[in-house]
Amino acid sequence: MVFFRIKREVPVYRGLVLTISQIACVCHCLQELHREQTARIKELEREVVAMRVKHSEAIQQLKTDFLQQKKDYEQESDAKLNTMAKQATQVRTSQCSCRLLISVFKTSE
């Protein structure tokens, strides 16, 4: 087997020199940073999904509450209209009764 001697220093921009072990350390740090960032991205993606579900549920609850309030107001309004219609009928009946009594008294005089 032939062994090649690896040069221990690699020239870098403007005379700066990094050793192979320093380059390996930088590569390792970058790989670790990449793993951390990938893990954080996955975590944030899970949070986004959870927030979408939460917001979707909140919107659905708002819709449900709105429709229930609308139904309640419609029932209340129908009840008030029925009450007012009954009162109007009673007033008309009273007016007719009064007119009838007045006409009976006038004819009897």
C-alpha positions as CSV (number, residue, x, y, z in Angstrom):
1,M,0.0,0.0,0.0
2,V,1.1,3.4,-0.8
3,F,0.4,6.1,1.7
4,F,0.2,9.7,0.6
5,R,1.2,12.4,3.0
6,I,-1.7,14.9,3.4
7,K,-0.5,18.4,3.5
8,R,-1.3,19.8,7.0
9,E,-2.1,23.3,5.9
10,V,-4.5,24.5,3.3
11,P,-4.0,28.1,2.1
12,V,-7.1,30.3,2.3
13,Y,-8.0,33.8,1.2
14,R,-5.2,36.3,1.5
15,G,-2.7,34.3,3.3
16,L,-4.9,32.9,6.1
17,V,-4.1,29.3,6.8
18,L,-6.4,26.7,8.2
19,T,-5.2,23.3,9.2
20,I,-7.1,20.1,8.2
21,S,-8.2,19.6,11.8
22,Q,-9.6,23.2,11.9
23,I,-11.4,22.6,8.6
24,A,-12.8,19.3,10.0
25,C,-13.9,21.2,13.1
26,V,-15.6,23.9,11.1
27,C,-17.3,21.2,8.9
28,H,-18.5,19.3,12.0
29,C,-19.9,22.6,13.5
30,L,-21.7,23.4,10.3
31,Q,-23.1,19.9,10.2
32,E,-24.3,20.2,13.8
33,L,-25.8,23.6,13.0
34,H,-27.6,22.1,10.0
35,R,-29.0,19.3,12.1
36,E,-30.2,21.8,14.8
37,Q,-31.8,24.0,12.2
38,T,-33.5,21.1,10.5
39,A,-34.8,19.9,13.8
40,R,-36.0,23.4,14.6
41,I,-37.7,23.7,11.2
42,K,-39.5,20.4,11.8
43,E,-40.6,21.6,15.3
44,L,-41.9,24.9,13.8
45,E,-43.7,23.0,11.1
46,R,-45.5,20.9,13.8
47,E,-46.4,24.1,15.6
48,V,-47.8,25.6,12.4
49,V,-49.9,22.5,11.9
50,A,-51.1,22.7,15.5
51,M,-51.9,26.4,15.2
52,R,-53.9,25.8,12.0
53,V,-55.9,23.1,13.7
54,K,-56.5,25.4,16.7
55,H,-57.5,28.3,14.5
56,S,-59.7,26.1,12.4
57,E,-61.5,24.8,15.5
58,A,-61.8,28.4,16.9
59,I,-63.4,29.6,13.6
60,Q,-65.7,26.6,13.6
61,Q,-66.8,27.4,17.2
62,L,-67.4,31.0,16.2
63,K,-69.6,29.9,13.3
64,T,-71.5,27.5,15.6
65,D,-72.0,30.3,18.2
66,F,-73.1,32.7,15.5
67,L,-75.6,30.3,14.1
68,Q,-77.0,29.5,17.6
69,Q,-77.3,33.2,18.4
70,K,-79.0,33.8,15.0
71,K,-81.5,31.0,15.7
72,D,-82.1,32.4,19.2
73,Y,-82.7,35.9,17.9
74,E,-85.0,34.6,15.2
75,Q,-87.1,32.6,17.8
76,E,-87.2,35.7,20.0
77,S,-88.3,37.9,17.1
78,D,-91.0,35.4,16.0
79,A,-92.3,35.2,19.6
80,K,-92.4,39.0,19.8
81,L,-94.2,39.2,16.5
82,N,-96.8,36.6,17.6
83,T,-97.3,38.5,20.8
84,M,-97.8,41.8,18.9
85,A,-100.2,40.1,16.5
86,K,-102.3,38.7,19.4
87,Q,-102.3,42.2,21.0
88,A,-103.3,43.8,17.7
89,T,-106.1,41.2,17.3
90,Q,-107.3,42.0,20.9
91,V,-107.2,45.7,20.2
92,R,-109.2,45.2,17.0
93,T,-111.7,43.0,18.8
94,S,-112.0,45.6,21.5
95,Q,-112.5,48.4,19.0
96,C,-115.1,46.3,17.1
97,S,-116.9,45.6,20.4
98,C,-116.9,49.2,21.3
99,R,-118.2,50.3,17.9
100,L,-120.9,47.6,18.2
101,L,-121.9,48.8,21.7
102,I,-122.0,52.4,20.5
103,S,-124.1,51.6,17.5
104,V,-126.5,49.5,19.7
105,F,-126.8,52.4,22.2
106,K,-127.4,54.8,19.4
107,T,-130.1,52.7,17.8
108,S,-131.8,52.0,21.1
109,E,-132.1,55.7,22.0
